[in-house]
């Protein structure tokens, strides 16, 4: 979890550990659809599960949310998976950084 919290991904993600089990939910602030996210990961040889995969009707609650199951990821692979996610969401991260930079340079009224 600290790898995620200390990554560039944390700029656009809300990380929610689940109280039971070996997974956590990573809700991403992105314009990509869940299908696009999975396709981008697949191109990079990473199989991602989205919370919407487990829902009959995807909605705002369960979209843009990656289910990270640490039982299926070797500890040595976590950093690589986070790096892949940073690549996939690099545009969203840059957009967020630019927005934050703009906010810090605004003059008070």
N, C-alpha and C positions, 0 to 999 in steps of 0.2 A: 504494500500500500504506500509506503514512503517513496518508492520509485515513481508512482503516479503523482503523488502530492508534490514532488519536487521537479516534475517534468513541465515542459512547455504546455502540455495538454491541460494542466490544471487551470490555465487561463480561460478555458472554454468548457470546463467540466465540473460537474458536481459529483462527488464520489460518496456513495452511500453503502457502507458495509451492511450486509444482511445479518440479523442477529443469530440466525441458525444456518449452518452449512459452511461451505468452503468457497463461496463466491461473493462478489460485490457488484453493485450496479454503478455504471459510469454514465451519467446523463450528460449529453453533449449539446452545446449550443451551436447548432450548425444548420445550414440550408440543405445539406445533402439528405436524401431520403435514406431510409434504412436499407433498402435494396442497393442504392449506390454505395453506401458505406461497406456493405458486405462484398460487393463486386470489387471495390478498390482493395479491400483486404485480401480477397481471393487472388487477385493479380500478384500480390506480394506473398503468396503462399501462407496466408493466415486465415483460419476459419473462425469467423466471429458469429456469436449468437447474439441476437437482439432481443430485448424484452418483448417486442411485438411478435416475435416468432412463437411465443407462448400464449398469444391472445387470439381469440376468435375475431375480434374487431379492433384493429389498431386505432388508438386515439392519442390525444395530446399527452396523456399520462405515460403510455408505454412506447412511444416512438423516440428515436434518437437516444436510446439507452442500451449500451453494450452490457451484456452479462459476462463478467469475467469469472470463470470457474478455475480457481487455483488448483483444484485437484487434477485438472487436465493440463496444467502448465508447469513445467519443471522450473524450480526457482531460478535457475540460470537463464531461462528463456524470458522471464518477465520483462527485463530491460529491453530485449529485442522487440517484444510485442508492443511495448510502450513507444518505442522508436517508430515502428510501423504506423501506429495510430497518430503520432506526431506528423508523419509524412502525409497521411490521408487528410488530416485536418490543418495542414500548414496554412492554407488560405484563410480559414476561419481564425486561426491563431494570429496571423498578421493583421487581419481586420480588427480584431479585439485590441491588439497592441496599438494600432493607429487610433482607434477610438479613445483608448485610455490616454494616449499621448495628447490628443486633441483636448481632452478634458482638463489636463494639467496645465495647458497653455492658454486656456480661456481667461479673459479678463473679467473681473467681477463687475457687476452692473451697479 
